[in-house]
Amino acid sequence: MCLTIPARIAEIIPGPLPMARIEVAGRTEQCCLAYTPEAVVGDHVLVRTGFAVELLDPQAAAESLAAFAELGLLPPGED
């Protein structure tokens, strides 16, 4: 089973494919924005297998991250 994890876009990386540097659980990763080309720095996205698949509003992202933390899958208070 794969989970989609909410992450915040920290930087858009120019190139032939739209990419972003994202922050989640105190870590920085990269993901592809091909499915969410309208995303901008500061937006929250759901990330699955390296692709941002949906934009989230900040409240929905916070609620999802809190649920992951409650389940012990993320440290508390991280986004």
mmJSON file of the N, C-alpha and C atoms, coordinates in Angstrom:
{"data_MODEL":{"atom_site":{
"group_PDB":["ATOM","ATOM","ATOM","ATOM","ATOM","ATOM","ATOM","ATOM","ATOM","ATOM","ATOM","ATOM","ATOM","ATOM","ATOM","ATOM","ATOM","ATOM","ATOM","ATOM","ATOM","ATOM","ATOM","ATOM","ATOM","ATOM","ATOM","ATOM","ATOM","ATOM","ATOM","ATOM","ATOM","ATOM","ATOM","ATOM","ATOM","ATOM","ATOM","ATOM","ATOM","ATOM","ATOM","ATOM","ATOM","ATOM","ATOM","ATOM","ATOM","ATOM","ATOM","ATOM","ATOM","ATOM","ATOM","ATOM","ATOM","ATOM","ATOM","ATOM","ATOM","ATOM","ATOM","ATOM","ATOM","ATOM","ATOM","ATOM","ATOM","ATOM","ATOM","ATOM","ATOM","ATOM","ATOM","ATOM","ATOM","ATOM","ATOM","ATOM","ATOM","ATOM","ATOM","ATOM","ATOM","ATOM","ATOM","ATOM","ATOM","ATOM","ATOM","ATOM","ATOM","ATOM","ATOM","ATOM","ATOM","ATOM","ATOM","ATOM","ATOM","ATOM","ATOM","ATOM","ATOM","ATOM","ATOM","ATOM","ATOM","ATOM","ATOM","ATOM","ATOM","ATOM","ATOM","ATOM","ATOM","ATOM","ATOM","ATOM","ATOM","ATOM","ATOM","ATOM","ATOM","ATOM","ATOM","ATOM","ATOM","ATOM","ATOM","ATOM","ATOM","ATOM","ATOM","ATOM","ATOM","ATOM","ATOM","ATOM","ATOM","ATOM","ATOM","ATOM","ATOM","ATOM","ATOM","ATOM","ATOM","ATOM","ATOM","ATOM","ATOM","ATOM","ATOM","ATOM","ATOM","ATOM","ATOM","ATOM","ATOM","ATOM","ATOM","ATOM","ATOM","ATOM","ATOM","ATOM","ATOM","ATOM","ATOM","ATOM","ATOM","ATOM","ATOM","ATOM","ATOM","ATOM","ATOM","ATOM","ATOM","ATOM","ATOM","ATOM","ATOM","ATOM","ATOM","ATOM","ATOM","ATOM","ATOM","ATOM","ATOM","ATOM","ATOM","ATOM","ATOM","ATOM","ATOM","ATOM","ATOM","ATOM","ATOM","ATOM","ATOM","ATOM","ATOM","ATOM","ATOM","ATOM","ATOM","ATOM","ATOM","ATOM","ATOM","ATOM","ATOM","ATOM","ATOM","ATOM","ATOM","ATOM","ATOM","ATOM","ATOM","ATOM","ATOM","ATOM","ATOM","ATOM","ATOM","ATOM","ATOM","ATOM","ATOM","ATOM","ATOM"],
"id":[1,2,3,4,5,6,7,8,9,10,11,12,13,14,15,16,17,18,19,20,21,22,23,24,25,26,27,28,29,30,31,32,33,34,35,36,37,38,39,40,41,42,43,44,45,46,47,48,49,50,51,52,53,54,55,56,57,58,59,60,61,62,63,64,65,66,67,68,69,70,71,72,73,74,75,76,77,78,79,80,81,82,83,84,85,86,87,88,89,90,91,92,93,94,95,96,97,98,99,100,101,102,103,104,105,106,107,108,109,110,111,112,113,114,115,116,117,118,119,120,121,122,123,124,125,126,127,128,129,130,131,132,133,134,135,136,137,138,139,140,141,142,143,144,145,146,147,148,149,150,151,152,153,154,155,156,157,158,159,160,161,162,163,164,165,166,167,168,169,170,171,172,173,174,175,176,177,178,179,180,181,182,183,184,185,186,187,188,189,190,191,192,193,194,195,196,197,198,199,200,201,202,203,204,205,206,207,208,209,210,211,212,213,214,215,216,217,218,219,220,221,222,223,224,225,226,227,228,229,230,231,232,233,234,235,236,237],
"type_symbol":["N","C","C","N","C","C","N","C","C","N","C","C","N","C","C","N","C","C","N","C","C","N","C","C","N","C","C","N","C","C","N","C","C","N","C","C","N","C","C","N","C","C","N","C","C","N","C","C","N","C","C","N","C","C","N","C","C","N","C","C","N","C","C","N","C","C","N","C","C","N","C","C","N","C","C","N","C","C","N","C","C","N","C","C","N","C","C","N","C","C","N","C","C","N","C","C","N","C","C","N","C","C","N","C","C","N","C","C","N","C","C","N","C","C","N","C","C","N","C","C","N","C","C","N","C","C","N","C","C","N","C","C","N","C","C","N","C","C","N","C","C","N","C","C","N","C","C","N","C","C","N","C","C","N","C","C","N","C","C","N","C","C","N","C","C","N","C","C","N","C","C","N","C","C","N","C","C","N","C","C","N","C","C","N","C","C","N","C","C","N","C","C","N","C","C","N","C","C","N","C","C","N","C","C","N","C","C","N","C","C","N","C","C","N","C","C","N","C","C","N","C","C","N","C","C","N","C","C","N","C","C","N","C","C","N","C","C"],
"label_atom_id":["N","CA","C","N","CA","C","N","CA","C","N","CA","C","N","CA","C","N","CA","C","N","CA","C","N","CA","C","N","CA","C","N","CA","C","N","CA","C","N","CA","C","N","CA","C","N","CA","C","N","CA","C","N","CA","C","N","CA","C","N","CA","C","N","CA","C","N","CA","C","N","CA","C","N","CA","C","N","CA","C","N","CA","C","N","CA","C","N","CA","C","N","CA","C","N","CA","C","N","CA","C","N","CA","C","N","CA","C","N","CA","C","N","CA","C","N","CA","C","N","CA","C","N","CA","C","N","CA","C","N","CA","C","N","CA","C","N","CA","C","N","CA","C","N","CA","C","N","CA","C","N","CA","C","N","CA","C","N","CA","C","N","CA","C","N","CA","C","N","CA","C","N","CA","C","N","CA","C","N","CA","C","N","CA","C","N","CA","C","N","CA","C","N","CA","C","N","CA","C","N","CA","C","N","CA","C","N","CA","C","N","CA","C","N","CA","C","N","CA","C","N","CA","C","N","CA","C","N","CA","C","N","CA","C","N","CA","C","N","CA","C","N","CA","C","N","CA","C","N","CA","C","N","CA","C","N","CA","C","N","CA","C","N","CA","C","N","CA","C","N","CA","C","N","CA","C"],
"label_alt_id":[null,null,null,null,null,null,null,null,null,null,null,null,null,null,null,null,null,null,null,null,null,null,null,null,null,null,null,null,null,null,null,null,null,null,null,null,null,null,null,null,null,null,null,null,null,null,null,null,null,null,null,null,null,null,null,null,null,null,null,null,null,null,null,null,null,null,null,null,null,null,null,null,null,null,null,null,null,null,null,null,null,null,null,null,null,null,null,null,null,null,null,null,null,null,null,null,null,null,null,null,null,null,null,null,null,null,null,null,null,null,null,null,null,null,null,null,null,null,null,null,null,null,null,null,null,null,null,null,null,null,null,null,null,null,null,null,null,null,null,null,null,null,null,null,null,null,null,null,null,null,null,null,null,null,null,null,null,null,null,null,null,null,null,null,null,null,null,null,null,null,null,null,null,null,null,null,null,null,null,null,null,null,null,null,null,null,null,null,null,null,null,null,null,null,null,null,null,null,null,null,null,null,null,null,null,null,null,null,null,null,null,null,null,null,null,null,null,null,null,null,null,null,null,null,null,null,null,null,null,null,null,null,null,null,null,null,null],
"label_comp_id":["MET","MET","MET","CYS","CYS","CYS","LEU","LEU","LEU","THR","THR","THR","ILE","ILE","ILE","PRO","PRO","PRO","ALA","ALA","ALA","ARG","ARG","ARG","ILE","ILE","ILE","ALA","ALA","ALA","GLU","GLU","GLU","ILE","ILE","ILE","ILE","ILE","ILE","PRO","PRO","PRO","GLY","GLY","GLY","PRO","PRO","PRO","LEU","LEU","LEU","PRO","PRO","PRO","MET","MET","MET","ALA","ALA","ALA","ARG","ARG","ARG","ILE","ILE","ILE","GLU","GLU","GLU","VAL","VAL","VAL","ALA","ALA","ALA","GLY","GLY","GLY","ARG","ARG","ARG","THR","THR","THR","GLU","GLU","GLU","GLN","GLN","GLN","CYS","CYS","CYS","CYS","CYS","CYS","LEU","LEU","LEU","ALA","ALA","ALA","TYR","TYR","TYR","THR","THR","THR","PRO","PRO","PRO","GLU","GLU","GLU","ALA","ALA","ALA","VAL","VAL","VAL","VAL","VAL","VAL","GLY","GLY","GLY","ASP","ASP","ASP","HIS","HIS","HIS","VAL","VAL","VAL","LEU","LEU","LEU","VAL","VAL","VAL","ARG","ARG","ARG","THR","THR","THR","GLY","GLY","GLY","PHE","PHE","PHE","ALA","ALA","ALA","VAL","VAL","VAL","GLU","GLU","GLU","LEU","LEU","LEU","LEU","LEU","LEU","ASP","ASP","ASP","PRO","PRO","PRO","GLN","GLN","GLN","ALA","ALA","ALA","ALA","ALA","ALA","ALA","ALA","ALA","GLU","GLU","GLU","SER","SER","SER","LEU","LEU","LEU","ALA","ALA","ALA","ALA","ALA","ALA","PHE","PHE","PHE","ALA","ALA","ALA","GLU","GLU","GLU","LEU","LEU","LEU","GLY","GLY","GLY","LEU","LEU","LEU","LEU","LEU","LEU","PRO","PRO","PRO","PRO","PRO","PRO","GLY","GLY","GLY","GLU","GLU","GLU","ASP","ASP","ASP"],
"label_asym_id":["A","A","A","A","A","A","A","A","A","A","A","A","A","A","A","A","A","A","A","A","A","A","A","A","A","A","A","A","A","A","A","A","A","A","A","A","A","A","A","A","A","A","A","A","A","A","A","A","A","A","A","A","A","A","A","A","A","A","A","A","A","A","A","A","A","A","A","A","A","A","A","A","A","A","A","A","A","A","A","A","A","A","A","A","A","A","A","A","A","A","A","A","A","A","A","A","A","A","A","A","A","A","A","A","A","A","A","A","A","A","A","A","A","A","A","A","A","A","A","A","A","A","A","A","A","A","A","A","A","A","A","A","A","A","A","A","A","A","A","A","A","A","A","A","A","A","A","A","A","A","A","A","A","A","A","A","A","A","A","A","A","A","A","A","A","A","A","A","A","A","A","A","A","A","A","A","A","A","A","A","A","A","A","A","A","A","A","A","A","A","A","A","A","A","A","A","A","A","A","A","A","A","A","A","A","A","A","A","A","A","A","A","A","A","A","A","A","A","A","A","A","A","A","A","A","A","A","A","A","A","A","A","A","A","A","A","A"],
"label_entity_id":["1","1","1","1","1","1","1","1","1","1","1","1","1","1","1","1","1","1","1","1","1","1","1","1","1","1","1","1","1","1","1","1","1","1","1","1","1","1","1","1","1","1","1","1","1","1","1","1","1","1","1","1","1","1","1","1","1","1","1","1","1","1","1","1","1","1","1","1","1","1","1","1","1","1","1","1","1","1","1","1","1","1","1","1","1","1","1","1","1","1","1","1","1","1","1","1","1","1","1","1","1","1","1","1","1","1","1","1","1","1","1","1","1","1","1","1","1","1","1","1","1","1","1","1","1","1","1","1","1","1","1","1","1","1","1","1","1","1","1","1","1","1","1","1","1","1","1","1","1","1","1","1","1","1","1","1","1","1","1","1","1","1","1","1","1","1","1","1","1","1","1","1","1","1","1","1","1","1","1","1","1","1","1","1","1","1","1","1","1","1","1","1","1","1","1","1","1","1","1","1","1","1","1","1","1","1","1","1","1","1","1","1","1","1","1","1","1","1","1","1","1","1","1","1","1","1","1","1","1","1","1","1","1","1","1","1","1"],
"label_seq_id":[1,1,1,2,2,2,3,3,3,4,4,4,5,5,5,6,6,6,7,7,7,8,8,8,9,9,9,10,10,10,11,11,11,12,12,12,13,13,13,14,14,14,15,15,15,16,16,16,17,17,17,18,18,18,19,19,19,20,20,20,21,21,21,22,22,22,23,23,23,24,24,24,25,25,25,26,26,26,27,27,27,28,28,28,29,29,29,30,30,30,31,31,31,32,32,32,33,33,33,34,34,34,35,35,35,36,36,36,37,37,37,38,38,38,39,39,39,40,40,40,41,41,41,42,42,42,43,43,43,44,44,44,45,45,45,46,46,46,47,47,47,48,48,48,49,49,49,50,50,50,51,51,51,52,52,52,53,53,53,54,54,54,55,55,55,56,56,56,57,57,57,58,58,58,59,59,59,60,60,60,61,61,61,62,62,62,63,63,63,64,64,64,65,65,65,66,66,66,67,67,67,68,68,68,69,69,69,70,70,70,71,71,71,72,72,72,73,73,73,74,74,74,75,75,75,76,76,76,77,77,77,78,78,78,79,79,79],
"pdbx_PDB_ins_code":[null,null,null,null,null,null,null,null,null,null,null,null,null,null,null,null,null,null,null,null,null,null,null,null,null,null,null,null,null,null,null,null,null,null,null,null,null,null,null,null,null,null,null,null,null,null,null,null,null,null,null,null,null,null,null,null,null,null,null,null,null,null,null,null,null,null,null,null,null,null,null,null,null,null,null,null,null,null,null,null,null,null,null,null,null,null,null,null,null,null,null,null,null,null,null,null,null,null,null,null,null,null,null,null,null,null,null,null,null,null,null,null,null,null,null,null,null,null,null,null,null,null,null,null,null,null,null,null,null,null,null,null,null,null,null,null,null,null,null,null,null,null,null,null,null,null,null,null,null,null,null,null,null,null,null,null,null,null,null,null,null,null,null,null,null,null,null,null,null,null,null,null,null,null,null,null,null,null,null,null,null,null,null,null,null,null,null,null,null,null,null,null,null,null,null,null,null,null,null,null,null,null,null,null,null,null,null,null,null,null,null,null,null,null,null,null,null,null,null,null,null,null,null,null,null,null,null,null,null,null,null,null,null,null,null,null,null],
"Cartn_x":[0.84,0.0,0.882,0.524,1.233,0.368,1.009,0.317,0.649,-0.313,-0.017,0.248,1.349,1.789,1.706,1.08,1.038,2.427,2.781,4.072,3.892,4.807,4.778,5.855,5.514,6.486,7.391,8.686,9.667,10.324,10.39,11.068,10.598,10.44,10.156,11.499,11.752,13.021,12.773,13.383,13.166,13.804,13.222,13.745,12.69,13.009,12.045,10.774,10.893,9.731,9.572,8.337,8.158,8.453,9.437,9.856,9.783,9.728,9.705,10.551,11.111,11.728,10.624,10.326,9.229,9.764,8.993,9.341,8.222,8.617,7.653,8.405,7.848,8.418,9.876,10.218,11.575,12.574,12.109,12.989,12.692,13.7,13.541,13.706,12.762,12.761,12.441,12.445,12.004,10.806,9.948,8.832,8.54,7.841,7.453,6.088,5.95,4.692,3.903,4.196,3.523,2.005,1.506,0.061,-0.552,0.293,-0.186,0.638,0.625,1.469,1.096,-0.101,-0.535,0.04,0.711,1.258,2.371,2.419,3.431,4.087,5.196,5.909,4.944,4.949,4.069,2.823,2.462,1.306,1.582,0.516,0.597,0.063,0.78,0.395,0.414,-0.377,-0.291,0.735,1.702,2.777,2.677,2.728,2.71,3.746,4.629,5.701,6.423,6.722,7.517,6.744,5.421,4.587,3.608,3.495,2.442,1.162,0.178,-1.021,-2.242,-2.161,-3.311,-2.866,-3.457,-3.238,-4.14,-3.643,-4.426,-4.489,-5.592,-5.595,-4.805,-4.256,-3.404,-4.068,-5.365,-6.05,-6.129,-6.46,-6.523,-5.148,-4.099,-2.743,-2.408,-2.736,-2.454,-3.207,-4.472,-5.265,-4.692,-4.272,-3.677,-2.369,-1.528,-0.256,-0.474,-1.47,-1.783,-2.233,-3.024,-3.474,-2.294,-1.37,-0.179,0.64,0.781,1.538,0.846,-0.484,-1.248,-1.064,-0.925,-0.701,0.757,1.607,3.023,3.828,3.273,3.966,4.82,4.59,5.366,5.592,6.67,6.845,5.757,5.29,4.244,4.702,3.784,4.069,4.912,5.242,6.049,5.155,5.657,4.961,5.945],
"Cartn_y":[-1.179,0.0,1.238,2.229,3.507,4.579,5.499,6.621,7.894,8.793,10.131,11.004,11.727,12.5,13.988,14.785,16.227,16.843,17.735,18.418,19.862,20.734,22.145,22.391,23.1,23.417,24.545,24.274,25.26,25.984,25.313,25.904,25.202,25.973,25.419,25.316,24.17,23.927,23.957,24.921,24.996,23.814,23.47,22.381,21.886,20.834,20.326,19.754,19.213,18.767,19.706,20.086,20.941,20.15,20.598,19.929,20.904,20.358,21.19,20.542,21.394,20.942,21.081,19.997,19.98,19.693,20.108,19.873,19.093,18.019,17.221,16.511,16.558,15.866,16.234,17.511,17.965,17.563,16.976,16.542,17.34,17.44,18.074,17.017,16.967,16.003,16.753,16.033,16.593,15.8,16.485,15.796,16.475,15.764,16.263,16.945,18.087,18.829,18.664,17.64,17.45,17.382,16.803,16.678,17.903,18.779,19.987,21.2,21.523,22.613,23.981,24.11,25.385,25.64,24.664,24.794,25.86,26.587,27.626,27.43,28.129,28.065,28.425,27.615,27.81,26.953,26.442,25.557,24.23,23.584,22.227,21.277,20.176,19.178,17.796,16.891,15.48,14.853,14.138,13.543,12.027,11.415,9.959,9.514,8.665,8.091,9.153,10.271,11.304,12.295,12.216,13.129,13.852,15.165,15.919,15.639,15.02,14.586,15.464,16.331,17.185,18.346,19.513,20.662,20.535,20.967,20.96,22.366,22.69,23.948,23.73,24.801,24.648,23.919,24.145,23.471,21.97,21.554,20.123,19.483,20.199,19.676,19.495,20.491,20.412,19.255,19.073,17.975,16.621,16.491,15.232,14.94,15.967,15.769,15.409,16.028,15.69,14.239,13.768,12.372,11.423,11.748,10.917,10.88,12.043,12.104,11.289,11.376,10.62,9.115,8.692,7.281,6.86,7.838,7.537,7.467,7.966,7.908,9.137,10.208,11.453,11.982,12.721,13.377,14.41,14.615,15.601,17.012,17.815,19.2,19.434,18.431,18.604,18.811,19.594,19.712,19.817],
"Cartn_z":[0.0,0.0,0.0,-0.795,-0.846,-0.189,0.481,1.091,0.34,0.247,-0.252,0.959,0.908,2.057,1.735,2.601,2.372,2.552,1.652,1.724,1.277,1.728,1.343,0.307,-0.756,-1.801,-1.306,-1.278,-0.83,-2.0,-3.152,-4.298,-5.569,-6.627,-7.949,-8.671,-9.261,-9.949,-11.456,-12.158,-13.599,-14.33,-15.454,-16.264,-17.221,-17.977,-18.96,-18.318,-17.118,-16.339,-15.157,-14.823,-13.648,-12.38,-11.628,-10.397,-9.238,-8.036,-6.83,-5.751,-4.904,-3.668,-2.627,-1.917,-0.951,0.44,1.439,2.84,3.505,4.178,4.949,6.067,7.257,8.425,8.647,8.431,8.683,7.617,6.544,5.46,4.204,3.349,2.047,0.98,0.063,-1.037,-2.32,-3.434,-4.694,-5.2,-5.947,-6.59,-7.923,-8.763,-10.076,-9.967,-10.637,-10.625,-11.927,-12.709,-14.004,-13.86,-12.767,-12.563,-11.888,-11.345,-10.654,-11.101,-12.396,-12.901,-12.344,-11.775,-11.21,-9.814,-9.226,-7.872,-7.838,-6.724,-6.524,-5.16,-4.947,-3.668,-2.543,-1.495,-0.343,-0.372,-1.557,-1.656,-0.964,-0.533,-0.003,-1.068,-1.252,-2.255,-1.624,-2.193,-1.828,-2.755,-2.18,-2.963,-2.887,-4.057,-4.132,-5.142,-4.714,-5.537,-6.365,-5.72,-6.368,-7.214,-7.222,-8.0,-7.085,-7.248,-6.578,-7.35,-6.699,-7.407,-7.133,-6.12,-5.791,-4.926,-5.152,-4.278,-3.058,-1.901,-0.66,-0.103,0.57,1.298,2.588,3.169,4.361,5.523,5.737,6.843,6.602,5.392,5.072,5.23,4.811,4.964,6.444,7.271,8.709,9.356,8.974,9.532,9.135,7.88,7.424,8.151,8.283,8.973,10.439,11.078,12.47,12.586,11.624,11.64,11.466,10.539,10.367,11.659,12.326,13.578,14.668,14.74,15.733,15.548,14.309,14.011,14.206,14.539,14.759,13.478,12.374,11.093,10.82,11.572,11.473,12.879,13.088,14.389,14.607,15.84,16.114,15.744,15.2,14.901,13.665,12.897,11.69,10.494,9.504,8.224,7.103],
"occupancy":[1.0,1.0,1.0,1.0,1.0,1.0,1.0,1.0,1.0,1.0,1.0,1.0,1.0,1.0,1.0,1.0,1.0,1.0,1.0,1.0,1.0,1.0,1.0,1.0,1.0,1.0,1.0,1.0,1.0,1.0,1.0,1.0,1.0,1.0,1.0,1.0,1.0,1.0,1.0,1.0,1.0,1.0,1.0,1.0,1.0,1.0,1.0,1.0,1.0,1.0,1.0,1.0,1.0,1.0,1.0,1.0,1.0,1.0,1.0,1.0,1.0,1.0,1.0,1.0,1.0,1.0,1.0,1.0,1.0,1.0,1.0,1.0,1.0,1.0,1.0,1.0,1.0,1.0,1.0,1.0,1.0,1.0,1.0,1.0,1.0,1.0,1.0,1.0,1.0,1.0,1.0,1.0,1.0,1.0,1.0,1.0,1.0,1.0,1.0,1.0,1.0,1.0,1.0,1.0,1.0,1.0,1.0,1.0,1.0,1.0,1.0,1.0,1.0,1.0,1.0,1.0,1.0,1.0,1.0,1.0,1.0,1.0,1.0,1.0,1.0,1.0,1.0,1.0,1.0,1.0,1.0,1.0,1.0,1.0,1.0,1.0,1.0,1.0,1.0,1.0,1.0,1.0,1.0,1.0,1.0,1.0,1.0,1.0,1.0,1.0,1.0,1.0,1.0,1.0,1.0,1.0,1.0,1.0,1.0,1.0,1.0,1.0,1.0,1.0,1.0,1.0,1.0,1.0,1.0,1.0,1.0,1.0,1.0,1.0,1.0,1.0,1.0,1.0,1.0,1.0,1.0,1.0,1.0,1.0,1.0,1.0,1.0,1.0,1.0,1.0,1.0,1.0,1.0,1.0,1.0,1.0,1.0,1.0,1.0,1.0,1.0,1.0,1.0,1.0,1.0,1.0,1.0,1.0,1.0,1.0,1.0,1.0,1.0,1.0,1.0,1.0,1.0,1.0,1.0,1.0,1.0,1.0,1.0,1.0,1.0,1.0,1.0,1.0,1.0,1.0,1.0,1.0,1.0,1.0,1.0,1.0,1.0],
"B_iso_or_equiv":[0.0,0.0,0.0,0.0,0.0,0.0,0.0,0.0,0.0,0.0,0.0,0.0,0.0,0.0,0.0,0.0,0.0,0.0,0.0,0.0,0.0,0.0,0.0,0.0,0.0,0.0,0.0,0.0,0.0,0.0,0.0,0.0,0.0,0.0,0.0,0.0,0.0,0.0,0.0,0.0,0.0,0.0,0.0,0.0,0.0,0.0,0.0,0.0,0.0,0.0,0.0,0.0,0.0,0.0,0.0,0.0,0.0,0.0,0.0,0.0,0.0,0.0,0.0,0.0,0.0,0.0,0.0,0.0,0.0,0.0,0.0,0.0,0.0,0.0,0.0,0.0,0.0,0.0,0.0,0.0,0.0,0.0,0.0,0.0,0.0,0.0,0.0,0.0,0.0,0.0,0.0,0.0,0.0,0.0,0.0,0.0,0.0,0.0,0.0,0.0,0.0,0.0,0.0,0.0,0.0,0.0,0.0,0.0,0.0,0.0,0.0,0.0,0.0,0.0,0.0,0.0,0.0,0.0,0.0,0.0,0.0,0.0,0.0,0.0,0.0,0.0,0.0,0.0,0.0,0.0,0.0,0.0,0.0,0.0,0.0,0.0,0.0,0.0,0.0,0.0,0.0,0.0,0.0,0.0,0.0,0.0,0.0,0.0,0.0,0.0,0.0,0.0,0.0,0.0,0.0,0.0,0.0,0.0,0.0,0.0,0.0,0.0,0.0,0.0,0.0,0.0,0.0,0.0,0.0,0.0,0.0,0.0,0.0,0.0,0.0,0.0,0.0,0.0,0.0,0.0,0.0,0.0,0.0,0.0,0.0,0.0,0.0,0.0,0.0,0.0,0.0,0.0,0.0,0.0,0.0,0.0,0.0,0.0,0.0,0.0,0.0,0.0,0.0,0.0,0.0,0.0,0.0,0.0,0.0,0.0,0.0,0.0,0.0,0.0,0.0,0.0,0.0,0.0,0.0,0.0,0.0,0.0,0.0,0.0,0.0,0.0,0.0,0.0,0.0,0.0,0.0,0.0,0.0,0.0,0.0,0.0,0.0],
"pdbx_formal_charge":[null,null,null,null,null,null,null,null,null,null,null,null,null,null,null,null,null,null,null,null,null,null,null,null,null,null,null,null,null,null,null,null,null,null,null,null,null,null,null,null,null,null,null,null,null,null,null,null,null,null,null,null,null,null,null,null,null,null,null,null,null,null,null,null,null,null,null,null,null,null,null,null,null,null,null,null,null,null,null,null,null,null,null,null,null,null,null,null,null,null,null,null,null,null,null,null,null,null,null,null,null,null,null,null,null,null,null,null,null,null,null,null,null,null,null,null,null,null,null,null,null,null,null,null,null,null,null,null,null,null,null,null,null,null,null,null,null,null,null,null,null,null,null,null,null,null,null,null,null,null,null,null,null,null,null,null,null,null,null,null,null,null,null,null,null,null,null,null,null,null,null,null,null,null,null,null,null,null,null,null,null,null,null,null,null,null,null,null,null,null,null,null,null,null,null,null,null,null,null,null,null,null,null,null,null,null,null,null,null,null,null,null,null,null,null,null,null,null,null,null,null,null,null,null,null,null,null,null,null,null,null,null,null,null,null,null,null],
"auth_seq_id":[1,1,1,2,2,2,3,3,3,4,4,4,5,5,5,6,6,6,7,7,7,8,8,8,9,9,9,10,10,10,11,11,11,12,12,12,13,13,13,14,14,14,15,15,15,16,16,16,17,17,17,18,18,18,19,19,19,20,20,20,21,21,21,22,22,22,23,23,23,24,24,24,25,25,25,26,26,26,27,27,27,28,28,28,29,29,29,30,30,30,31,31,31,32,32,32,33,33,33,34,34,34,35,35,35,36,36,36,37,37,37,38,38,38,39,39,39,40,40,40,41,41,41,42,42,42,43,43,43,44,44,44,45,45,45,46,46,46,47,47,47,48,48,48,49,49,49,50,50,50,51,51,51,52,52,52,53,53,53,54,54,54,55,55,55,56,56,56,57,57,57,58,58,58,59,59,59,60,60,60,61,61,61,62,62,62,63,63,63,64,64,64,65,65,65,66,66,66,67,67,67,68,68,68,69,69,69,70,70,70,71,71,71,72,72,72,73,73,73,74,74,74,75,75,75,76,76,76,77,77,77,78,78,78,79,79,79],
"auth_comp_id":["MET","MET","MET","CYS","CYS","CYS","LEU","LEU","LEU","THR","THR","THR","ILE","ILE","ILE","PRO","PRO","PRO","ALA","ALA","ALA","ARG","ARG","ARG","ILE","ILE","ILE","ALA","ALA","ALA","GLU","GLU","GLU","ILE","ILE","ILE","ILE","ILE","ILE","PRO","PRO","PRO","GLY","GLY","GLY","PRO","PRO","PRO","LEU","LEU","LEU","PRO","PRO","PRO","MET","MET","MET","ALA","ALA","ALA","ARG","ARG","ARG","ILE","ILE","ILE","GLU","GLU","GLU","VAL","VAL","VAL","ALA","ALA","ALA","GLY","GLY","GLY","ARG","ARG","ARG","THR","THR","THR","GLU","GLU","GLU","GLN","GLN","GLN","CYS","CYS","CYS","CYS","CYS","CYS","LEU","LEU","LEU","ALA","ALA","ALA","TYR","TYR","TYR","THR","THR","THR","PRO","PRO","PRO","GLU","GLU","GLU","ALA","ALA","ALA","VAL","VAL","VAL","VAL","VAL","VAL","GLY","GLY","GLY","ASP","ASP","ASP","HIS","HIS","HIS","VAL","VAL","VAL","LEU","LEU","LEU","VAL","VAL","VAL","ARG","ARG","ARG","THR","THR","THR","GLY","GLY","GLY","PHE","PHE","PHE","ALA","ALA","ALA","VAL","VAL","VAL","GLU","GLU","GLU","LEU","LEU","LEU","LEU","LEU","LEU","ASP","ASP","ASP","PRO","PRO","PRO","GLN","GLN","GLN","ALA","ALA","ALA","ALA","ALA","ALA","ALA","ALA","ALA","GLU","GLU","GLU","SER","SER","SER","LEU","LEU","LEU","ALA","ALA","ALA","ALA","ALA","ALA","PHE","PHE","PHE","ALA","ALA","ALA","GLU","GLU","GLU","LEU","LEU","LEU","GLY","GLY","GLY","LEU","LEU","LEU","LEU","LEU","LEU","PRO","PRO","PRO","PRO","PRO","PRO","GLY","GLY","GLY","GLU","GLU","GLU","ASP","ASP","ASP"],
"auth_asym_id":["A","A","A","A","A","A","A","A","A","A","A","A","A","A","A","A","A","A","A","A","A","A","A","A","A","A","A","A","A","A","A","A","A","A","A","A","A","A","A","A","A","A","A","A","A","A","A","A","A","A","A","A","A","A","A","A","A","A","A","A","A","A","A","A","A","A","A","A","A","A","A","A","A","A","A","A","A","A","A","A","A","A","A","A","A","A","A","A","A","A","A","A","A","A","A","A","A","A","A","A","A","A","A","A","A","A","A","A","A","A","A","A","A","A","A","A","A","A","A","A","A","A","A","A","A","A","A","A","A","A","A","A","A","A","A","A","A","A","A","A","A","A","A","A","A","A","A","A","A","A","A","A","A","A","A","A","A","A","A","A","A","A","A","A","A","A","A","A","A","A","A","A","A","A","A","A","A","A","A","A","A","A","A","A","A","A","A","A","A","A","A","A","A","A","A","A","A","A","A","A","A","A","A","A","A","A","A","A","A","A","A","A","A","A","A","A","A","A","A","A","A","A","A","A","A","A","A","A","A","A","A","A","A","A","A","A","A"],
"auth_atom_id":["N","CA","C","N","CA","C","N","CA","C","N","CA","C","N","CA","C","N","CA","C","N","CA","C","N","CA","C","N","CA","C","N","CA","C","N","CA","C","N","CA","C","N","CA","C","N","CA","C","N","CA","C","N","CA","C","N","CA","C","N","CA","C","N","CA","C","N","CA","C","N","CA","C","N","CA","C","N","CA","C","N","CA","C","N","CA","C","N","CA","C","N","CA","C","N","CA","C","N","CA","C","N","CA","C","N","CA","C","N","CA","C","N","CA","C","N","CA","C","N","CA","C","N","CA","C","N","CA","C","N","CA","C","N","CA","C","N","CA","C","N","CA","C","N","CA","C","N","CA","C","N","CA","C","N","CA","C","N","CA","C","N","CA","C","N","CA","C","N","CA","C","N","CA","C","N","CA","C","N","CA","C","N","CA","C","N","CA","C","N","CA","C","N","CA","C","N","CA","C","N","CA","C","N","CA","C","N","CA","C","N","CA","C","N","CA","C","N","CA","C","N","CA","C","N","CA","C","N","CA","C","N","CA","C","N","CA","C","N","CA","C","N","CA","C","N","CA","C","N","CA","C","N","CA","C","N","CA","C","N","CA","C","N","CA","C","N","CA","C","N","CA","C","N","CA","C"],
"pdbx_PDB_model_num":[1,1,1,1,1,1,1,1,1,1,1,1,1,1,1,1,1,1,1,1,1,1,1,1,1,1,1,1,1,1,1,1,1,1,1,1,1,1,1,1,1,1,1,1,1,1,1,1,1,1,1,1,1,1,1,1,1,1,1,1,1,1,1,1,1,1,1,1,1,1,1,1,1,1,1,1,1,1,1,1,1,1,1,1,1,1,1,1,1,1,1,1,1,1,1,1,1,1,1,1,1,1,1,1,1,1,1,1,1,1,1,1,1,1,1,1,1,1,1,1,1,1,1,1,1,1,1,1,1,1,1,1,1,1,1,1,1,1,1,1,1,1,1,1,1,1,1,1,1,1,1,1,1,1,1,1,1,1,1,1,1,1,1,1,1,1,1,1,1,1,1,1,1,1,1,1,1,1,1,1,1,1,1,1,1,1,1,1,1,1,1,1,1,1,1,1,1,1,1,1,1,1,1,1,1,1,1,1,1,1,1,1,1,1,1,1,1,1,1,1,1,1,1,1,1,1,1,1,1,1,1,1,1,1,1,1,1]
}}}
